[in-house]
Amino acid sequence: MTREELLAEIDTLVAAGDEKAVERFLIDHYEDLPKDVQGSLLLTAYTQALEKEADEARILQFQEEGI
């Protein structure tokens, strides 16, 4: 697939609202994606993981404090 075809397919899946299909497509075609897109995906995934971990830590802290 060309860069344009990959990005068009991602746009189509996103427009359909099928988050799992987008995730599967990105995983299946990760190495085919342009390097700048790969970098953006990695940064986004890493940032989201850190935010989720921080949120879970705050919830645990609230539970421990009885709030």
C-alpha positions, -999 to +999 in steps of 0.1 A: +000+000+000+012+035-007+013+062+020-019+077+005-037+044+005-028+037+041-039+071+053-071+069+033-079+035+049-072+049+083-095+079+076-122+055+064-120+034+096-120+065+118-150+080+100-168+047+105-162+050+143-148+015+147-120+021+172-111-016+174-108-018+135-085+012+135-064-003+162-062-036+144-053-019+111-026+002+127-010-029+144-012-050+112+002-022+091+025-005+115+057-012+096+041+000+064+033+034+078+055+064+072+081+069+099+066+102+110+032+085+115+049+056+134+066+082+157+033+100+163+016+067+171+042+057+196+043+090+213+005+091+216+003+055+229+031+063+255+014+095+266-020+078+270-004+050+290+013+075+314-020+094+318-039+063+325-013+052+351-015+087+367-053+086+368-052+052+384-028+064+410-050+094+418-080+071+422-061+048+445-049+078+466-085+091+469-097+056+480-069+054+506-078+089+519-115+080+520-125+108+496 
